């Protein structure tokens, strides 16, 4: 038996884990803050760092936590939406907001193992997702800020860490969106990432160094599928692009489509460990990544689908593009055409739903006094109508007898092109239009519902 010399290295930084280059065989590293010790092992030249006496908490090597945000929320701790108590090891966690990976140096603070504090307050309905890894799933993160057209990222990152990864054990994010290793970048050197298309000035590049798995490990495995020349695919199974056969534990996968996290409720089902069935058919340009984890409890199912770009539905040309969806309240108002004036309202409600280039809206206004003069207008529509000559819109107006105009006439609201206001007009039995004056309508009621196109 050879003589072995044991030496100690020490760190008092929370979550600090040594790398293979920082430890020699036979050395022991002690983290006095976490109360953990580490050694380096080498199997057939394959080196890794392991925690002495480590065991997965609760038999798990990976856990996820989901929090639905209230408006203005910045701090997340305690029980999540599924009743799980947030617990993680600093430097062994990822944080996603609405499916987009956040920057641990700029977007949030997570240093105590039980609380995530965001730099910016969230909106109501935002979803914060925290991934917690055990030492068996040790990861490292590198972050770079790009110069104009920069393609190669290597060496020291923004935090002074030198890029180092094992080929095939890396994920790359551009501004929080996961890139495709077969199309978007090359990572073959272990020390540099080369983008296919140069980044823009100040783009944020994150490189996640994945664990160094042994063939017998089943803690985590990614599968990649592409569908060149195939349209209408819904059932993803079998051999992926790397020759690996899809297999997973039910309730323990993450599915990403073109780098965006998918919802297990709305976008796919995965119930047999071999197939992932998508609700909507995939397009030939879609790229699917399925991340399979060894997690004993069911993975929380609720995840919204988030995208900063548009969605093509049924085709790939602009006529199939859904560029935006929004629903929100707005504040309409009564105004005079000659002088706007001000009013006292008992009801002042507006709500819209925008789907692509179409806006559906509802307005309810009841006022008791108003100082405006001229003709009666309703202002404050949330978007400017499409600027197409002659493209006007006419809506019925319900006044419930609270407007003054010629008896027997019909009251309408007219939205002209390139406008954000409604003209309140009357039409007699002969088809003649007339304006509704503010005179005599210092109090009144207007209810309008309709839709219009925007650019």
C-alpha positions as CSV (number, residue, x, y, z in Angstrom):
1,X,0.0,0.0,0.0
2,X,1.4,3.4,-0.9
3,X,1.8,6.1,1.6
4,X,-0.9,8.9,1.3
5,X,-0.5,12.4,2.6
6,X,-3.8,14.1,3.6
7,X,-3.8,17.9,3.5
8,X,-6.6,20.4,4.3
9,X,-7.9,23.4,2.5
10,X,-10.5,25.7,4.1
11,X,-13.2,28.2,3.1
12,X,-15.7,30.2,5.2
13,X,-17.8,31.3,2.2
14,X,-21.4,30.0,2.2
15,X,-22.0,27.5,-0.7
16,X,-18.4,27.5,-1.7
17,X,-17.4,24.2,-3.3
18,X,-13.9,23.5,-4.7
19,X,-13.3,22.7,-8.3
20,X,-11.2,19.8,-9.6
21,X,-8.4,22.2,-10.4
22,X,-8.3,23.5,-6.8
23,X,-7.8,20.1,-5.2
24,X,-5.1,17.5,-5.5
25,X,-5.8,13.8,-5.0
26,X,-5.6,13.2,-1.3
27,X,-6.4,16.8,-0.3
28,X,-9.5,17.6,1.8
29,X,-11.4,20.9,1.5
30,X,-13.5,22.0,4.5
31,X,-16.2,24.6,4.3
32,X,-16.5,26.0,7.8
33,X,-19.7,28.0,7.1
34,X,-21.7,25.0,5.7
35,X,-20.0,22.4,7.8
36,X,-19.1,20.2,4.8
37,X,-16.0,18.5,3.5
38,X,-14.9,17.6,0.0
39,X,-12.4,15.4,-1.8
40,X,-11.5,14.9,-5.4
41,X,-11.9,11.4,-6.9
42,X,-10.5,10.1,-10.2
43,X,-12.0,7.1,-12.1
44,X,-10.1,6.1,-15.3
45,X,-8.9,9.7,-15.6
46,X,-12.4,11.2,-15.1
47,X,-12.1,13.6,-12.2
48,X,-14.9,15.0,-10.0
49,X,-15.4,16.7,-6.6
50,X,-17.6,14.9,-4.1
51,X,-18.9,15.8,-0.6
52,X,-17.7,13.5,2.1
53,X,-20.6,11.7,3.7
54,X,-23.1,13.5,1.4
55,X,-26.6,12.1,1.2
56,X,-29.5,13.7,-0.6
57,X,-32.0,15.4,1.6
58,X,-35.2,13.3,1.7
59,X,-33.7,11.0,-1.0
60,X,-33.8,13.9,-3.5
61,X,-31.0,15.3,-5.5
62,X,-33.1,18.0,-7.1
63,X,-36.1,20.1,-6.0
64,X,-38.2,22.9,-7.5
65,X,-40.2,25.6,-5.9
66,X,-43.0,27.7,-7.4
67,X,-44.2,31.1,-6.2
68,X,-47.1,33.1,-7.7
69,X,-46.2,36.8,-7.1
70,X,-48.4,39.5,-5.7
71,X,-48.0,43.0,-7.2
72,X,-44.8,44.7,-5.9
73,X,-43.4,41.5,-4.4
74,X,-39.6,41.2,-4.1
75,X,-39.0,38.7,-1.4
76,X,-39.9,34.9,-1.6
77,X,-39.4,32.6,1.3
78,X,-41.2,29.9,3.3
79,X,-43.9,27.7,1.7
80,X,-44.4,27.9,-2.1
81,X,-47.6,27.4,-4.1
82,X,-47.4,23.6,-3.4
83,X,-46.7,23.9,0.3
84,X,-43.0,23.1,-0.1
85,X,-40.6,25.1,2.2
86,X,-37.9,26.9,0.1
87,X,-34.5,25.5,0.9
88,X,-31.4,25.6,-1.4
89,X,-27.6,25.8,-1.2
90,X,-26.2,29.1,-2.5
91,X,-24.3,28.6,-5.7
92,X,-26.3,25.3,-6.3
93,X,-29.5,26.9,-7.6
94,X,-31.2,28.6,-10.6
95,X,-33.9,31.2,-10.5
96,X,-36.4,31.7,-13.3
97,X,-39.0,34.5,-13.7
98,X,-41.8,33.5,-16.1
99,X,-39.6,30.8,-17.6
100,X,-36.6,33.1,-18.2
101,X,-33.3,32.4,-16.3
102,X,-32.3,35.3,-14.1
103,X,-28.9,36.7,-13.5
104,X,-27.7,36.0,-9.9
105,X,-25.3,39.0,-10.0
106,X,-27.9,41.5,-11.1
107,X,-31.5,40.3,-10.8
108,X,-31.7,38.7,-7.4
109,X,-29.9,37.9,-4.1
110,X,-29.9,34.3,-2.8
111,X,-27.3,33.8,-0.1
112,X,-29.0,32.4,3.0
113,X,-30.5,29.2,1.6
114,X,-34.1,30.1,2.5
115,X,-34.9,33.5,0.8
116,X,-34.8,34.9,-2.7
117,X,-34.8,38.7,-3.0
118,X,-35.4,40.2,-6.4
119,X,-33.8,43.5,-7.5
120,X,-37.1,44.7,-9.2
121,X,-40.6,44.2,-7.9
122,X,-42.9,41.7,-9.7
123,X,-46.3,42.1,-11.2
124,X,-49.3,40.2,-10.0
125,X,-49.4,36.8,-11.6
126,X,-45.7,36.5,-12.3
127,X,-44.3,33.1,-11.6
128,X,-40.9,32.7,-9.8
129,X,-39.3,29.2,-10.0
130,X,-36.3,28.2,-7.9
131,X,-34.3,25.1,-8.8
132,X,-32.3,23.5,-6.0
133,X,-29.5,21.0,-6.7
134,X,-27.7,18.8,-4.3
135,X,-23.9,18.3,-4.5
136,X,-24.5,15.3,-6.7
137,X,-25.9,17.8,-9.2
138,X,-23.2,20.4,-8.7
139,X,-23.3,23.2,-11.2
140,X,-21.3,26.3,-11.9
141,X,-22.4,29.5,-13.6
142,X,-20.4,32.0,-15.7
143,X,-21.7,35.3,-16.9
144,X,-20.5,37.6,-19.7
145,X,-21.6,41.0,-21.0
146,X,-21.2,41.0,-24.8
147,X,-19.6,43.6,-27.0
148,X,-21.1,44.4,-30.4
149,X,-21.1,41.3,-32.7
150,X,-19.0,39.3,-30.2
151,X,-19.1,35.6,-30.9
152,X,-16.4,34.0,-28.6
153,X,-16.7,34.0,-24.8
154,X,-13.9,32.6,-22.7
155,X,-11.6,33.3,-19.9
156,X,-12.6,35.5,-16.9
157,X,-16.3,36.3,-16.6
158,X,-18.0,39.3,-15.0
159,X,-17.4,37.9,-11.5
160,X,-13.7,36.9,-12.1
161,X,-14.4,33.2,-12.7
162,X,-12.5,31.5,-15.5
163,X,-14.7,29.5,-17.9
164,X,-14.2,25.8,-17.5
165,X,-16.6,23.0,-18.5
166,X,-16.7,19.5,-19.8
167,X,-17.7,19.1,-23.4
168,X,-21.4,18.1,-23.7
169,X,-22.0,19.2,-20.1
170,X,-23.0,22.8,-20.6
171,X,-26.0,25.0,-21.2
172,X,-25.8,28.5,-22.7
173,X,-28.4,31.2,-22.3
174,X,-28.7,34.5,-24.3
175,X,-30.6,37.1,-22.3
176,X,-32.2,34.3,-20.3
177,X,-33.3,32.2,-23.2
178,X,-31.7,28.7,-23.6
179,X,-29.8,28.3,-26.9
180,X,-29.7,25.2,-29.1
181,X,-26.2,23.6,-29.0
182,X,-26.7,22.2,-32.5
183,X,-27.5,25.5,-34.1
184,X,-26.8,28.5,-31.9
185,X,-23.3,27.9,-30.6
186,X,-20.3,25.6,-30.5
187,X,-18.8,24.3,-27.2
188,X,-16.1,21.8,-28.0
189,X,-13.0,23.2,-26.2
190,X,-14.0,23.1,-22.6
191,X,-12.8,26.7,-22.2
192,X,-14.8,28.8,-24.8
193,X,-18.3,29.3,-26.2
194,X,-18.6,30.4,-29.8
195,X,-21.9,31.7,-31.0
196,X,-23.1,31.1,-34.5
197,X,-24.4,34.7,-34.8
198,X,-22.6,37.5,-33.0
199,X,-24.3,38.9,-29.9
200,X,-25.6,42.5,-29.7
201,X,-23.9,45.1,-27.5
202,X,-24.6,44.4,-23.8
203,X,-26.3,41.1,-24.4
204,X,-26.2,38.9,-21.3
205,X,-24.5,35.5,-21.8
206,X,-24.9,32.8,-19.1
207,X,-23.0,29.5,-19.3
208,X,-24.2,26.8,-16.9
209,X,-21.6,24.1,-16.3
210,X,-23.6,20.9,-15.8
211,X,-22.6,18.0,-13.5
212,X,-20.1,15.4,-14.6
213,X,-22.3,12.4,-14.6
214,X,-21.1,8.8,-14.6
215,X,-22.8,6.3,-17.0
216,X,-24.6,4.7,-14.0
217,X,-26.0,7.9,-12.7
218,X,-29.7,8.7,-13.4
219,X,-29.8,12.0,-11.6
220,X,-30.3,14.2,-14.7
221,X,-30.2,13.7,-18.4
222,X,-31.1,16.1,-21.3
223,X,-32.7,14.9,-24.5
224,X,-32.8,17.0,-27.7
225,X,-35.3,16.6,-30.6
226,X,-35.5,18.5,-33.9
227,X,-38.1,18.1,-36.7
228,X,-36.5,19.3,-39.9
229,X,-38.8,18.3,-42.8
230,X,-41.6,17.3,-40.4
231,X,-44.6,19.3,-39.5
232,X,-47.6,18.4,-37.3
233,X,-45.6,16.3,-34.8
234,X,-47.3,16.1,-31.4
235,X,-45.8,12.9,-29.9
236,X,-42.1,13.1,-29.0
237,X,-40.5,9.8,-28.1
238,X,-37.8,7.3,-29.1
239,X,-34.3,8.3,-30.1
240,X,-33.2,11.9,-29.8
241,X,-30.7,13.8,-32.0
242,X,-27.8,12.4,-29.9
243,X,-29.0,8.8,-30.2
244,X,-30.4,8.7,-26.6
245,X,-33.7,7.0,-26.0
246,X,-36.2,9.2,-24.2
247,X,-36.9,7.9,-20.7
248,X,-38.0,9.8,-17.6
249,X,-39.7,9.5,-14.2
250,X,-43.2,10.8,-14.4
251,X,-43.6,14.2,-12.7
252,X,-39.8,15.0,-12.8
253,X,-39.1,16.6,-16.2
254,X,-38.8,20.0,-17.6
255,X,-39.7,20.7,-21.3
256,X,-38.4,23.6,-23.3
257,X,-39.5,24.6,-26.7
258,X,-37.1,26.8,-28.6
259,X,-35.5,27.7,-25.3
260,X,-38.7,28.7,-23.5
261,X,-40.1,26.7,-20.5
262,X,-43.4,24.9,-21.4
263,X,-46.4,24.4,-19.1
264,X,-47.2,20.8,-18.0
265,X,-50.8,21.9,-17.6
266,X,-51.5,23.6,-21.0
267,X,-48.7,22.6,-23.4
268,X,-47.9,18.9,-23.0
269,X,-48.6,15.7,-21.1
270,X,-46.0,13.2,-19.9
271,X,-47.6,10.3,-18.1
272,X,-45.8,7.0,-19.2
273,X,-42.0,7.7,-18.9
274,X,-41.4,7.3,-22.6
275,X,-43.5,9.9,-24.5
276,X,-44.2,13.6,-24.3
277,X,-47.4,14.6,-26.1
278,X,-47.8,18.2,-27.1
279,X,-51.2,19.9,-27.1
280,X,-50.4,21.9,-30.3
281,X,-48.6,20.3,-33.2
282,X,-44.9,21.2,-33.6
283,X,-43.4,23.0,-36.6
284,X,-40.5,21.8,-38.6
285,X,-38.3,24.6,-37.1
286,X,-39.1,23.8,-33.5
287,X,-36.4,22.5,-31.1
288,X,-37.4,20.5,-28.1
289,X,-35.2,19.9,-25.0
290,X,-36.5,17.5,-22.3
291,X,-34.6,17.6,-19.0
292,X,-35.2,14.4,-17.0
293,X,-34.4,14.5,-13.2
294,X,-34.4,11.9,-10.5
295,X,-37.0,13.4,-8.2
296,X,-39.1,11.2,-6.0
297,X,-42.1,13.6,-5.5
298,X,-44.3,14.8,-8.4
299,X,-42.9,17.8,-10.1
300,X,-45.3,20.9,-9.6
301,X,-47.4,21.0,-12.8
302,X,-48.3,24.7,-13.1
303,X,-46.0,26.6,-15.4
304,X,-47.0,29.5,-17.7
305,X,-45.5,29.7,-21.2
306,X,-43.6,32.9,-21.6
307,X,-42.1,34.4,-24.8
308,X,-40.8,37.9,-25.5
309,X,-41.4,37.3,-29.2
310,X,-44.5,36.4,-31.2
311,X,-46.1,33.0,-31.8
312,X,-46.8,31.5,-35.2
313,X,-50.1,29.5,-35.2
314,X,-50.9,27.3,-38.2
315,X,-48.2,28.6,-40.5
316,X,-44.8,30.5,-40.7
317,X,-45.7,33.6,-42.6
318,X,-46.7,37.0,-41.0
319,X,-50.4,36.3,-41.5
320,X,-50.1,33.5,-38.9
321,X,-48.2,35.6,-36.4
322,X,-49.7,36.4,-33.0
323,X,-47.5,39.3,-32.0
324,X,-49.1,40.2,-28.7
325,X,-51.7,39.2,-26.1
326,X,-52.7,41.6,-23.3
327,X,-55.7,42.2,-21.0
328,X,-55.8,45.2,-18.8
329,X,-57.9,48.0,-17.4
330,X,-57.7,51.6,-18.7
331,X,-59.3,54.9,-17.7
332,X,-61.7,56.4,-20.3
333,X,-63.1,59.9,-19.9
334,X,-65.7,62.3,-21.3
335,X,-64.3,65.3,-23.1
336,X,-65.6,68.3,-25.0
337,X,-64.4,68.9,-28.5
338,X,-64.0,72.7,-28.0
339,X,-62.7,72.6,-24.5
340,X,-62.0,69.3,-22.8
341,X,-63.2,70.3,-19.3
342,X,-63.3,68.0,-16.3
343,X,-66.0,65.8,-14.9
344,X,-67.1,64.1,-11.7
345,X,-67.7,60.4,-12.2
346,X,-69.6,57.8,-10.3
347,X,-68.5,55.1,-12.8
348,X,-65.3,55.4,-14.9
349,X,-64.4,51.9,-16.1
350,X,-62.5,50.6,-19.1
351,X,-61.1,47.2,-19.9
352,X,-59.5,45.8,-23.0
353,X,-58.2,42.5,-24.4
354,X,-55.6,42.8,-27.2
355,X,-55.0,39.7,-29.3
356,X,-52.4,40.4,-32.0
357,X,-53.7,43.4,-34.0
358,X,-57.2,43.2,-32.7
359,X,-58.4,45.2,-29.6
360,X,-61.7,44.3,-27.8
361,X,-62.9,46.9,-25.3
362,X,-65.7,47.9,-22.9
363,X,-66.3,51.4,-21.6
364,X,-68.8,52.4,-18.9
365,X,-69.0,56.1,-17.9
366,X,-71.5,57.8,-15.6
367,X,-70.9,61.4,-14.7
368,X,-72.8,63.9,-12.5
369,X,-71.2,67.2,-13.6
370,X,-68.9,68.2,-16.5
371,X,-67.3,71.6,-17.6
372,X,-66.5,70.6,-21.2
373,X,-67.9,72.5,-24.2
374,X,-68.5,71.6,-27.8
375,X,-69.4,68.0,-28.9
376,X,-69.3,65.0,-26.6
377,X,-66.3,62.8,-27.0
378,X,-65.0,59.7,-25.2
379,X,-61.2,59.7,-24.8
380,X,-58.5,57.4,-23.5
381,X,-58.7,54.3,-25.7
382,X,-55.6,52.2,-24.9
383,X,-54.2,51.9,-28.5
384,X,-54.4,54.1,-31.6
385,X,-56.6,52.7,-34.3
386,X,-55.0,51.4,-37.5
387,X,-54.1,54.3,-39.9
388,X,-55.9,53.1,-42.9
389,X,-57.9,55.8,-44.9
390,X,-61.6,55.2,-44.6
391,X,-61.3,52.4,-41.9
392,X,-63.9,53.7,-39.4
393,X,-65.8,51.8,-36.7
394,X,-69.3,52.4,-35.5
395,X,-70.6,51.1,-32.2
396,X,-74.0,51.2,-30.5
397,X,-74.2,53.4,-27.4
398,X,-76.4,52.6,-24.4
399,X,-77.3,55.8,-22.5
400,X,-80.2,54.4,-20.5
401,X,-82.1,57.7,-21.1
402,X,-79.4,59.8,-19.4
403,X,-78.2,61.6,-22.6
404,X,-79.9,64.6,-24.1
405,X,-80.5,64.4,-27.9
406,X,-83.3,64.5,-30.5
407,X,-86.0,62.0,-29.6
408,X,-86.2,59.1,-32.0
409,X,-82.6,59.3,-33.1
410,X,-80.1,56.4,-32.7
411,X,-77.0,57.1,-30.7
412,X,-73.7,55.7,-32.0
413,X,-70.0,56.0,-31.1
414,X,-67.6,56.4,-34.1
415,X,-63.9,55.6,-34.0
416,X,-62.0,57.1,-37.0
417,X,-58.6,55.8,-38.3
418,X,-55.5,56.8,-36.4
419,X,-57.4,57.9,-33.3
420,X,-57.9,57.1,-29.6
421,X,-61.2,58.8,-29.1
422,X,-64.9,58.1,-29.9
423,X,-67.2,60.7,-31.3
424,X,-70.7,60.4,-29.9
425,X,-73.2,60.9,-32.8
426,X,-76.9,60.5,-33.5
427,X,-78.5,59.2,-36.7
428,X,-82.1,60.0,-37.7
429,X,-84.4,57.9,-39.7
430,X,-83.1,59.3,-43.0
431,X,-79.5,58.3,-42.3
432,X,-78.3,61.8,-41.3
433,X,-75.6,62.1,-38.7
434,X,-75.5,64.8,-36.0
435,X,-73.2,65.5,-33.0
436,X,-74.3,65.1,-29.4
437,X,-73.5,68.4,-27.7
438,X,-72.1,68.8,-24.3
439,X,-74.9,71.3,-23.8
440,X,-77.5,69.6,-21.8
441,X,-75.2,66.7,-21.0
442,X,-73.4,68.1,-18.0
443,X,-74.4,64.7,-16.5
444,X,-75.1,61.5,-18.4
445,X,-74.2,57.9,-19.1
446,X,-72.3,56.1,-21.9
447,X,-71.9,52.4,-22.3
448,X,-69.9,51.2,-25.3
449,X,-68.5,47.8,-26.3
450,X,-66.6,47.1,-29.5
451,X,-63.4,46.1,-31.3
452,X,-60.9,47.7,-33.7
453,X,-57.7,47.0,-35.5
454,X,-54.3,48.5,-34.6
455,X,-51.0,48.5,-36.4
